[in-house]
Amino acid sequence: MNDTPTVFVLDDDDAVRDSLGTLLESSDLPVKTYASADSFLEALGSDAVGCVVSDVRMPGLSGLELQERLTEMKIPLPVIIVTGHGDLPMAVKAMKAGAVDFIEKPIDDELILRSVREALSRGVKMHADAAAADAARANIERLTARERQVLEKVALGHPNKVIAYDLDISPRTVEIHRARVIEKLAARNLSHLVRMAIAAGVIGADGANP
Amino acid sequence: MADENQALTQNYTDLILKASGDGVYGVDNQGYTLFANPAAVQMCGYTLEEMIGHKQHELIHHTHPDGRHYPVSECPIYAAFRDGEVHRVDTEVFWRKDGSSFPVEYVSTPIVEDGVILGAVISFRDITKRREAEAALAQTRERARILEADLQHLSRLSAMGEMASELAHEINQPLTAIAGYASAAKRFLNGSKPDANTRAVESIEKAVDQALRAGEIIRRLREFVVKGNSTQSLEDVGAVVGEAVNLAALAAGTASFEINFHVDPAIDPLMIDKIRIQQVVVNLMRNAFEALENVEEGRVDVFVAAYQSGGVEVAVSDNGPGLANEVRDTLFQAFVTSKESGMGVGLSICRSIVEDHGGTLIAEENETGGMKFRFTLLTSQSESET
């Protein structure tokens, strides 16, 4: 797998899988097909970009279980669930578990192409976000304990004076730490810094302590 | 001492005879009664005096159960002292003094002394209770058999329902593939890839394969419904159809239709799959009932008649509103239905079952403007290879 956004098609029926693959190829979308969720997970690299189109009813892991597994493993791939006749309750469950869309067989080509394109751009963004978070986390690892304390309080919006008082150091020292943090994280501005702190889990997304 | 013993034995014999619930009597080799125990006297309704010295056959065995005269020459009881054999019979009746009779089981044993047959001892019992129990048992068995047939019918129908839903899922797969390949072919042809034509043709070929796969699934279903577990046996078609008519009438429940069953008694038995033919009849009758839903004085006539040499024609006719021509044209196509609920497999399967029996199923308008469905069943000789 490389970083070209790819559509991963999963269906245990050879003809359904092949026809879906052909349809996506005919619309210039890069496709990889798998006969089961298990074989897909096995082949899955850590830097996969794109989206998954998965049949809901398969031997081994079902489409629903695959969705749960991807969420659990924090793999940034949106999932479109394809359902057969009467699998609707399963599709609803999959949506609740985080699938981005579900499509009924036989599949309308316009419908699935639109859905796949949306999922792909979402997948690209999810992948970029995940990569940014990874990078931020790696950079934050390089901070000293004191710098990390300062980052946390800066990200929470505390003024330098308050931080100095809280940490029992001079405001001047806070400023030095702050400059070091911005340099190490290559932050363009304060809001970029806050986003990285959130992505890396230093603070919660709601601006509170995690 | 010997006399004493003999007296004692005689005494015991008397006691045994008196105590026995079975009737016991003895006759000499002319058929005249020598003795009879109380049970025999009581069961036959005569006094002891009326029996002793009279010909027992003329008193209690003079007539067959069906009322025909019973000549002494044919009597198995008297045969014992003619041929020296033990005769056991349980298919006859004894007659009481008052002219009534009871079913009896008897054993007539010759009395032989020094190689000479002196007469016979007859032991008998009234088997009214046993006969009643046997009749009840037979009735229960018959009822169980009918219930089992109903059950078999129901399970066959529900198996068809399950098959139908499984089929709907299974057939969705090739349909999905066909739609996918066809859409891909269209996009290849509309696009500008260098190998567009090759890929479009490839996709179309694959779509064709999948269409054939879908056809194969349907063929398998038909096979299952029409031929699976097919068991043919020699059957009285009139009786088979009659049972189905009763079954359908039961299913009609409270709806008040007049159902008439006309059967030609002079038809030969045929090799048929009874359950499947009954399925056809029930199916046709249920269609008729549905046609009569809004008809006053609805009426269904079922005919079973001889057809050509050795064949049978069965017809189900109703006085409903009939069917529009365009409906009649698609009547036997699978998955085509004019009903709000229904898979549309009924008549198509009926026709296949009939054809499997070497016959044909035809729909036509009858003289009332209603529908008449008739099918033929042919003798097995014409298609003995199955």
Chai-1 contact restraints between the chains, C-beta under 6 A:
chainA,res_idxA,chainB,res_idxB,connection_type,confidence,min_distance_angstrom,max_distance_angstrom,comment,restraint_id
A,D13,B,Q173,contact,1.0,0.0,6.0,A-B,restraint_1
A,A15,B,A177,contact,1.0,0.0,6.0,A-B,restraint_2
A,A15,B,Q210,contact,1.0,0.0,6.0,A-B,restraint_3
A,V16,B,Q173,contact,1.0,0.0,6.0,A-B,restraint_4
A,V16,B,T176,contact,1.0,0.0,6.0,A-B,restraint_5
A,V16,B,A177,contact,1.0,0.0,6.0,A-B,restraint_6
A,S19,B,A177,contact,1.0,0.0,6.0,A-B,restraint_7
A,S19,B,G180,contact,1.0,0.0,6.0,A-B,restraint_8
A,S19,B,Y181,contact,1.0,0.0,6.0,A-B,restraint_9
A,L20,B,G180,contact,1.0,0.0,6.0,A-B,restraint_10
A,T22,B,A184,contact,1.0,0.0,6.0,A-B,restraint_11
A,T22,B,S203,contact,1.0,0.0,6.0,A-B,restraint_12
A,L23,B,G180,contact,1.0,0.0,6.0,A-B,restraint_13
A,L23,B,S183,contact,1.0,0.0,6.0,A-B,restraint_14
A,L23,B,A184,contact,1.0,0.0,6.0,A-B,restraint_15
A,S26,B,A184,contact,1.0,0.0,6.0,A-B,restraint_16
A,S26,B,R187,contact,1.0,0.0,6.0,A-B,restraint_17
A,S26,B,F188,contact,1.0,0.0,6.0,A-B,restraint_18
A,S27,B,R187,contact,1.0,0.0,6.0,A-B,restraint_19
A,G84,B,H169,contact,1.0,0.0,6.0,A-B,restraint_20
A,G84,B,N172,contact,1.0,0.0,6.0,A-B,restraint_21
A,H85,B,A168,contact,1.0,0.0,6.0,A-B,restraint_22
A,H85,B,H169,contact,1.0,0.0,6.0,A-B,restraint_23
A,H85,B,N172,contact,1.0,0.0,6.0,A-B,restraint_24
A,K105,B,N172,contact,1.0,0.0,6.0,A-B,restraint_25
A,K105,B,T176,contact,1.0,0.0,6.0,A-B,restraint_26
A,P106,B,L175,contact,1.0,0.0,6.0,A-B,restraint_27
A,P106,B,T176,contact,1.0,0.0,6.0,A-B,restraint_28
A,P106,B,A179,contact,1.0,0.0,6.0,A-B,restraint_29
A,I107,B,T176,contact,1.0,0.0,6.0,A-B,restraint_30
A,D109,B,S183,contact,1.0,0.0,6.0,A-B,restraint_31
